[in-house]
Amino acid sequence: MFIDQITNSGAIGTLELMVQFAASRQEVLAHNIANISTPGFRNRDVSVADFQAALGEALERRGGAREGALNPKSTEEVEFGPGGRITLHPRTSSGGILFHDHNDRDLERMMQGLAENTAMHRVASDLLRSRYDIIRAATREVA
């Protein structure tokens, strides 16, 4: 019970969800890049704004309380499962250029999405690591 109170307080739960989302989205983006030359392949992605809105609503429902699980509600593209597990349901993006082989590749846009996602993952994981370092330092002092 004590560990649940520590890990569900403050920003730790939010940061964990952000890291999980970024890691899952990285797989989708890497799949797009790996198939850039595949005839008929269409890019797929999930909406970052959709994830952020679901996370924001969960934070608002939790209210001023700094403790307790977030329990975000699933959306069409992001499913929040038990134990904080995130499952993505990417959709075909419609912003690319359609080539003669029916592929809508746009390498610049793919690389931009990859760089933005990597930055989000790095920031969230660095902040999460610092939170756990604080907890680790506090428990060492108590013990």
TORPA-4810 file (N, C-alpha, C, O; in nm, 3 decimals):
<nodes>
NODE_1_0.082_-0.118_0.000_0.000_0.000_0.000_0.087_0.125_0.000_0.056_0.220_-0.071_M
NODE_2_0.193_0.127_0.077_0.280_0.243_0.083_0.345_0.271_-0.052_0.356_0.386_-0.094_F
NODE_3_0.388_0.166_-0.121_0.451_0.180_-0.252_0.350_0.236_-0.352_0.385_0.321_-0.433_I
NODE_4_0.224_0.188_-0.348_0.120_0.240_-0.438_0.100_0.389_-0.416_0.082_0.464_-0.512_D
NODE_5_0.101_0.432_-0.292_0.083_0.574_-0.263_0.198_0.656_-0.319_0.177_0.767_-0.368_Q
NODE_6_0.318_0.604_-0.312_0.434_0.678_-0.364_0.431_0.682_-0.517_0.451_0.788_-0.576_I
NODE_7_0.406_0.568_-0.579_0.412_0.564_-0.725_0.290_0.627_-0.792_0.298_0.662_-0.910_T
NODE_8_0.179_0.643_-0.723_0.061_0.707_-0.780_0.050_0.853_-0.739_-0.053_0.916_-0.765_N
NODE_9_0.150_0.906_-0.677_0.145_1.046_-0.636_0.222_1.132_-0.734_0.313_1.085_-0.802_S
NODE_10_0.184_1.258_-0.740_0.257_1.352_-0.824_0.254_1.315_-0.971_0.151_1.276_-1.025_G
NODE_11_0.369_1.327_-1.034_0.378_1.312_-1.179_0.420_1.172_-1.224_0.426_1.148_-1.345_A
NODE_12_0.447_1.082_-1.135_0.503_0.952_-1.175_0.408_0.876_-1.267_0.452_0.824_-1.370_I
NODE_13_0.281_0.867_-1.234_0.185_0.796_-1.319_0.173_0.858_-1.457_0.164_0.787_-1.557_G
NODE_14_0.171_0.989_-1.462_0.163_1.060_-1.589_0.286_1.034_-1.674_0.276_1.008_-1.794_T
NODE_15_0.402_1.041_-1.612_0.526_1.019_-1.685_0.537_0.875_-1.735_0.585_0.851_-1.846_L
NODE_16_0.492_0.779_-1.656_0.494_0.640_-1.699_0.406_0.619_-1.822_0.446_0.549_-1.915_E
NODE_17_0.288_0.681_-1.823_0.200_0.670_-1.940_0.262_0.735_-2.063_0.250_0.685_-2.174_L
NODE_18_0.329_0.848_-2.042_0.393_0.916_-2.154_0.505_0.830_-2.214_0.519_0.822_-2.336_M
NODE_19_0.583_0.767_-2.128_0.691_0.681_-2.177_0.634_0.562_-2.253_0.684_0.526_-2.359_V
NODE_20_0.528_0.501_-2.200_0.466_0.387_-2.267_0.406_0.427_-2.402_0.420_0.354_-2.500_Q
NODE_21_0.341_0.542_-2.407_0.282_0.588_-2.532_0.391_0.614_-2.635_0.379_0.571_-2.750_F
NODE_22_0.496_0.684_-2.595_0.604_0.715_-2.689_0.673_0.588_-2.739_0.710_0.580_-2.857_A
NODE_23_0.691_0.490_-2.652_0.754_0.365_-2.694_0.666_0.289_-2.792_0.716_0.235_-2.891_A
NODE_24_0.536_0.285_-2.768_0.444_0.217_-2.859_0.435_0.291_-2.992_0.431_0.228_-3.098_S
NODE_25_0.433_0.422_-2.987_0.426_0.501_-3.111_0.555_0.487_-3.192_0.552_0.492_-3.315_R
NODE_26_0.667_0.470_-3.124_0.795_0.453_-3.192_0.791_0.330_-3.283_0.846_0.332_-3.393_Q
NODE_27_0.726_0.223_-3.236_0.713_0.103_-3.318_0.633_0.132_-3.445_0.668_0.084_-3.553_E
NODE_28_0.527_0.209_-3.432_0.444_0.243_-3.549_0.525_0.326_-3.647_0.522_0.301_-3.768_V
NODE_29_0.598_0.425_-3.597_0.677_0.513_-3.684_0.791_0.438_-3.751_0.822_0.462_-3.867_L
NODE_30_0.854_0.348_-3.678_0.963_0.268_-3.736_0.908_0.175_-3.845_0.975_0.152_-3.946_A
NODE_31_0.789_0.122_-3.824_0.725_0.037_-3.924_0.700_0.116_-4.053_0.718_0.064_-4.163_H
NODE_32_0.658_0.241_-4.038_0.637_0.327_-4.156_0.767_0.345_-4.234_0.768_0.333_-4.357_N
NODE_33_0.874_0.373_-4.164_1.003_0.396_-4.231_1.054_0.268_-4.295_1.109_0.272_-4.405_I
NODE_34_1.036_0.156_-4.228_1.082_0.028_-4.283_1.009_-0.008_-4.412_1.063_-0.081_-4.495_A
NODE_35_0.887_0.041_-4.428_0.807_0.006_-4.546_0.797_0.121_-4.646_0.704_0.124_-4.727_N
NODE_36_0.890_0.213_-4.642_0.881_0.331_-4.727_0.884_0.296_-4.876_0.829_0.370_-4.958_I
NODE_37_0.946_0.186_-4.913_0.956_0.147_-5.054_0.855_0.038_-5.093_0.856_-0.008_-5.207_S
NODE_38_0.771_-0.002_-5.001_0.674_-0.107_-5.029_0.559_-0.050_-5.113_0.491_0.043_-5.069_T
NODE_39_0.536_-0.106_-5.231_0.424_-0.057_-5.314_0.290_-0.072_-5.242_0.262_-0.176_-5.182_P
NODE_40_0.210_0.031_-5.248_0.077_0.028_-5.188_0.075_0.054_-5.038_-0.033_0.057_-4.978_G
NODE_41_0.191_0.072_-4.976_0.194_0.093_-4.831_0.146_0.233_-4.798_0.181_0.329_-4.865_F
NODE_42_0.066_0.244_-4.696_0.016_0.373_-4.646_0.068_0.394_-4.505_0.064_0.304_-4.421_R
NODE_43_0.116_0.515_-4.480_0.164_0.548_-4.346_0.050_0.538_-4.246_-0.066_0.565_-4.277_N
NODE_44_0.087_0.499_-4.125_-0.010_0.493_-4.015_0.049_0.566_-3.896_0.170_0.567_-3.876_R
NODE_45_-0.036_0.626_-3.818_0.008_0.698_-3.699_-0.110_0.713_-3.605_-0.225_0.688_-3.641_D
NODE_46_-0.078_0.754_-3.483_-0.181_0.784_-3.384_-0.170_0.931_-3.349_-0.063_0.992_-3.363_V
NODE_47_-0.278_0.987_-3.305_-0.281_1.128_-3.272_-0.221_1.153_-3.133_-0.268_1.100_-3.033_S
NODE_48_-0.117_1.233_-3.131_-0.056_1.270_-3.003_-0.154_1.358_-2.926_-0.165_1.346_-2.804_V
NODE_49_-0.225_1.445_-2.997_-0.322_1.533_-2.931_-0.434_1.452_-2.866_-0.483_1.489_-2.760_A
NODE_50_-0.473_1.342_-2.928_-0.574_1.252_-2.873_-0.527_1.193_-2.741_-0.601_1.190_-2.643_D
NODE_51_-0.402_1.145_-2.739_-0.344_1.091_-2.617_-0.335_1.198_-2.508_-0.370_1.175_-2.393_F
NODE_52_-0.288_1.316_-2.547_-0.274_1.425_-2.450_-0.409_1.466_-2.392_-0.419_1.496_-2.274_Q
NODE_53_-0.512_1.468_-2.476_-0.645_1.505_-2.427_-0.697_1.401_-2.327_-0.754_1.437_-2.224_A
NODE_54_-0.678_1.273_-2.357_-0.722_1.168_-2.265_-0.646_1.177_-2.133_-0.705_1.159_-2.026_A
NODE_55_-0.518_1.203_-2.140_-0.437_1.216_-2.019_-0.479_1.340_-1.940_-0.488_1.336_-1.817_L
NODE_56_-0.505_1.450_-2.010_-0.550_1.573_-1.944_-0.682_1.554_-1.872_-0.700_1.602_-1.760_G
NODE_57_-0.776_1.484_-1.937_-0.905_1.457_-1.874_-0.889_1.371_-1.750_-0.958_1.393_-1.650_E
NODE_58_-0.799_1.274_-1.756_-0.775_1.188_-1.639_-0.717_1.269_-1.524_-0.753_1.247_-1.409_A
NODE_59_-0.629_1.362_-1.555_-0.573_1.448_-1.450_-0.679_1.538_-1.390_-0.680_1.560_-1.269_L
NODE_60_-0.770_1.590_-1.474_-0.878_1.674_-1.423_-0.973_1.594_-1.335_-1.019_1.644_-1.232_E
NODE_61_-1.004_1.469_-1.374_-1.093_1.385_-1.292_-1.031_1.355_-1.157_-1.100_1.346_-1.055_R
NODE_62_-0.899_1.339_-1.157_-0.832_1.314_-1.030_-0.839_1.439_-0.943_-0.831_1.430_-0.820_R
NODE_63_-0.854_1.552_-1.006_-0.873_1.678_-0.934_-0.748_1.723_-0.862_-0.636_1.696_-0.906_G
NODE_64_-0.767_1.791_-0.753_-0.656_1.845_-0.676_-0.579_1.739_-0.599_-0.471_1.766_-0.546_G
NODE_65_-0.634_1.619_-0.593_-0.564_1.512_-0.521_-0.436_1.476_-0.595_-0.438_1.455_-0.716_A
NODE_66_-0.329_1.469_-0.523_-0.201_1.433_-0.583_-0.177_1.284_-0.579_-0.073_1.235_-0.622_R
NODE_67_-0.273_1.211_-0.526_-0.259_1.066_-0.515_-0.374_0.997_-0.586_-0.480_1.056_-0.608_E
NODE_68_-0.351_0.875_-0.621_-0.454_0.794_-0.686_-0.420_0.767_-0.830_-0.350_0.844_-0.896_G
NODE_69_-0.470_0.656_-0.878_-0.443_0.617_-1.017_-0.513_0.713_-1.112_-0.618_0.770_-1.079_A
NODE_70_-0.457_0.732_-1.230_-0.513_0.825_-1.327_-0.636_0.768_-1.397_-0.736_0.838_-1.411_L
NODE_71_-0.630_0.643_-1.440_-0.740_0.578_-1.512_-0.792_0.660_-1.629_-0.909_0.699_-1.630_N
NODE_72_-0.707_0.687_-1.728_-0.756_0.760_-1.846_-0.853_0.676_-1.926_-0.844_0.553_-1.927_P
NODE_73_-0.945_0.743_-1.993_-1.044_0.672_-2.075_-0.986_0.648_-2.214_-0.919_0.734_-2.270_K
NODE_74_-1.014_0.531_-2.267_-0.965_0.495_-2.400_-1.031_0.581_-2.507_-1.143_0.627_-2.491_S
NODE_75_-0.959_0.600_-2.616_-1.010_0.672_-2.732_-1.010_0.575_-2.850_-0.981_0.457_-2.834_T
NODE_76_-1.043_0.625_-2.968_-1.044_0.539_-3.086_-0.904_0.488_-3.120_-0.889_0.377_-3.170_E
NODE_77_-0.802_0.569_-3.092_-0.666_0.534_-3.131_-0.580_0.483_-3.016_-0.483_0.411_-3.039_E
NODE_78_-0.614_0.519_-2.894_-0.533_0.482_-2.777_-0.622_0.409_-2.676_-0.721_0.464_-2.627_V
NODE_79_-0.586_0.285_-2.648_-0.661_0.204_-2.552_-0.578_0.186_-2.426_-0.465_0.138_-2.431_E
NODE_80_-0.636_0.227_-2.315_-0.569_0.212_-2.185_-0.623_0.087_-2.119_-0.741_0.080_-2.082_F
NODE_81_-0.537_-0.012_-2.104_-0.578_-0.139_-2.048_-0.547_-0.149_-1.900_-0.500_-0.052_-1.839_G
NODE_82_-0.572_-0.266_-1.842_-0.544_-0.286_-1.700_-0.394_-0.280_-1.673_-0.312_-0.321_-1.756_P
NODE_83_-0.360_-0.230_-1.558_-0.220_-0.221_-1.520_-0.143_-0.112_-1.593_-0.020_-0.114_-1.596_G
NODE_84_-0.216_-0.017_-1.652_-0.149_0.092_-1.722_-0.096_0.055_-1.860_-0.016_0.129_-1.917_G
NODE_85_-0.140_-0.058_-1.913_-0.093_-0.102_-2.046_-0.162_-0.020_-2.155_-0.283_0.002_-2.150_R
NODE_86_-0.084_0.025_-2.252_-0.136_0.106_-2.362_-0.129_0.024_-2.491_-0.027_-0.035_-2.524_I
NODE_87_-0.242_0.023_-2.563_-0.248_-0.041_-2.694_-0.288_0.066_-2.795_-0.386_0.138_-2.775_T
NODE_88_-0.212_0.076_-2.903_-0.241_0.176_-3.005_-0.316_0.113_-3.121_-0.292_-0.002_-3.158_L
NODE_89_-0.407_0.190_-3.178_-0.482_0.150_-3.297_-0.458_0.259_-3.401_-0.542_0.348_-3.420_H
NODE_90_-0.343_0.253_-3.469_-0.309_0.361_-3.563_-0.401_0.363_-3.685_-0.456_0.262_-3.727_P
NODE_91_-0.415_0.483_-3.738_-0.496_0.504_-3.857_-0.407_0.547_-3.971_-0.296_0.597_-3.952_R
NODE_92_-0.457_0.526_-4.090_-0.383_0.567_-4.208_-0.386_0.719_-4.216_-0.492_0.781_-4.210_T
NODE_93_-0.268_0.778_-4.230_-0.261_0.923_-4.242_-0.295_0.962_-4.386_-0.272_0.885_-4.479_S
NODE_94_-0.348_1.081_-4.401_-0.389_1.123_-4.535_-0.310_1.244_-4.583_-0.350_1.309_-4.680_S
NODE_95_-0.200_1.274_-4.519_-0.127_1.395_-4.554_-0.015_1.377_-4.653_0.047_1.475_-4.694_G
NODE_96_0.014_1.252_-4.694_0.128_1.228_-4.781_0.097_1.247_-4.928_-0.018_1.271_-4.966_G
NODE_97_0.199_1.237_-5.008_0.187_1.247_-5.152_0.170_1.106_-5.207_0.247_1.017_-5.172_I
NODE_98_0.071_1.085_-5.292_0.048_0.953_-5.348_0.132_0.937_-5.474_0.115_1.012_-5.571_L
NODE_99_0.221_0.839_-5.473_0.309_0.813_-5.586_0.246_0.713_-5.681_0.140_0.657_-5.652_F
NODE_100_0.311_0.690_-5.795_0.258_0.600_-5.897_0.241_0.456_-5.849_0.160_0.381_-5.903_H
NODE_101_0.317_0.417_-5.746_0.303_0.282_-5.692_0.203_0.277_-5.576_0.200_0.180_-5.500_D
NODE_102_0.122_0.381_-5.563_0.018_0.393_-5.461_0.075_0.396_-5.319_0.008_0.354_-5.224_H
NODE_103_0.195_0.443_-5.304_0.259_0.460_-5.175_0.255_0.609_-5.143_0.282_0.691_-5.230_N
NODE_104_0.222_0.645_-5.021_0.214_0.787_-4.985_0.332_0.829_-4.899_0.315_0.896_-4.797_D
NODE_105_0.451_0.790_-4.939_0.571_0.818_-4.860_0.602_0.967_-4.857_0.588_1.039_-4.956_R
NODE_106_0.644_1.010_-4.743_0.692_1.146_-4.721_0.799_1.134_-4.613_0.771_1.147_-4.494_D
NODE_107_0.922_1.110_-4.656_1.030_1.080_-4.564_1.054_1.193_-4.465_1.082_1.168_-4.348_L
NODE_108_1.045_1.317_-4.510_1.068_1.431_-4.420_0.967_1.433_-4.307_1.002_1.456_-4.191_E
NODE_109_0.840_1.408_-4.341_0.736_1.407_-4.237_0.756_1.289_-4.142_0.735_1.302_-4.022_R
NODE_110_0.796_1.174_-4.197_0.822_1.056_-4.113_0.935_1.083_-4.015_0.925_1.051_-3.897_M
NODE_111_1.043_1.142_-4.065_1.158_1.169_-3.979_1.125_1.276_-3.875_1.175_1.270_-3.763_M
NODE_112_1.041_1.373_-3.911_0.999_1.474_-3.815_0.919_1.409_-3.702_0.941_1.438_-3.585_Q
NODE_113_0.825_1.322_-3.738_0.747_1.252_-3.636_0.834_1.166_-3.547_0.813_1.160_-3.426_G
NODE_114_0.933_1.101_-3.607_1.025_1.017_-3.531_1.107_1.101_-3.433_1.126_1.062_-3.318_L
NODE_115_1.157_1.216_-3.479_1.236_1.303_-3.392_1.152_1.360_-3.278_1.198_1.366_-3.164_A
NODE_116_1.030_1.402_-3.308_0.942_1.457_-3.203_0.908_1.350_-3.100_0.906_1.376_-2.980_E
NODE_117_0.880_1.230_-3.148_0.845_1.120_-3.056_0.965_1.082_-2.970_0.949_1.055_-2.851_N
NODE_118_1.084_1.079_-3.029_1.204_1.048_-2.953_1.228_1.152_-2.844_1.267_1.119_-2.732_T
NODE_119_1.206_1.279_-2.878_1.223_1.385_-2.779_1.123_1.371_-2.665_1.159_1.389_-2.548_A
NODE_120_0.998_1.339_-2.698_0.897_1.320_-2.593_0.935_1.204_-2.502_0.922_1.214_-2.380_M
NODE_121_0.982_1.094_-2.560_1.023_0.978_-2.482_1.141_1.013_-2.392_1.143_0.975_-2.274_H
NODE_122_1.238_1.083_-2.445_1.358_1.117_-2.368_1.324_1.209_-2.250_1.371_1.186_-2.139_R
NODE_123_1.245_1.311_-2.275_1.208_1.403_-2.167_1.129_1.331_-2.058_1.159_1.345_-1.940_V
NODE_124_1.029_1.253_-2.100_0.947_1.183_-2.001_1.030_1.081_-1.922_1.014_1.070_-1.801_A
NODE_125_1.118_1.007_-1.990_1.199_0.907_-1.918_1.302_0.972_-1.827_1.330_0.920_-1.719_S
NODE_126_1.359_1.085_-1.869_1.453_1.156_-1.782_1.383_1.209_-1.657_1.436_1.199_-1.546_D
NODE_127_1.265_1.267_-1.675_1.189_1.316_-1.559_1.147_1.201_-1.467_1.151_1.214_-1.345_L
NODE_128_1.105_1.090_-1.527_1.065_0.974_-1.448_1.184_0.919_-1.369_1.170_0.885_-1.252_L
NODE_129_1.299_0.911_-1.434_1.419_0.863_-1.367_1.455_0.954_-1.249_1.495_0.906_-1.143_R
NODE_130_1.440_1.085_-1.266_1.473_1.176_-1.156_1.376_1.159_-1.040_1.415_1.169_-0.924_S
NODE_131_1.248_1.132_-1.070_1.151_1.107_-0.962_1.187_0.980_-0.884_1.180_0.978_-0.761_R
NODE_132_1.224_0.875_-0.956_1.262_0.751_-0.889_1.394_0.767_-0.813_1.413_0.704_-0.709_Y
NODE_133_1.484_0.850_-0.863_1.608_0.877_-0.790_1.579_0.947_-0.657_1.645_0.921_-0.557_D
NODE_134_1.481_1.036_-0.658_1.442_1.105_-0.534_1.386_1.004_-0.434_1.420_1.007_-0.316_I
NODE_135_1.299_0.915_-0.482_1.241_0.813_-0.394_1.350_0.721_-0.342_1.352_0.688_-0.224_I
NODE_136_1.443_0.681_-0.430_1.553_0.593_-0.389_1.640_0.660_-0.283_1.678_0.596_-0.184_R
NODE_137_1.671_0.788_-0.302_1.753_0.860_-0.204_1.679_0.873_-0.071_1.741_0.861_0.035_A
NODE_138_1.549_0.896_-0.075_1.472_0.909_0.049_1.464_0.778_0.123_1.473_0.776_0.246_A
NODE_139_1.448_0.667_0.053_1.439_0.538_0.122_1.574_0.495_0.179_1.579_0.425_0.280_T
NODE_140_1.681_0.535_0.116_1.813_0.503_0.171_1.838_0.578_0.301_1.900_0.524_0.392_R
NODE_141_1.789_0.699_0.310_1.808_0.778_0.432_1.726_0.722_0.545_1.768_0.729_0.661_E
NODE_142_1.608_0.667_0.515_1.518_0.614_0.618_1.572_0.482_0.671_1.568_0.454_0.791_V
NODE_143_1.623_0.401_0.581_1.665_0.265_0.618_1.786_0.262_0.705_1.831_0.154_0.743_A
</nodes>
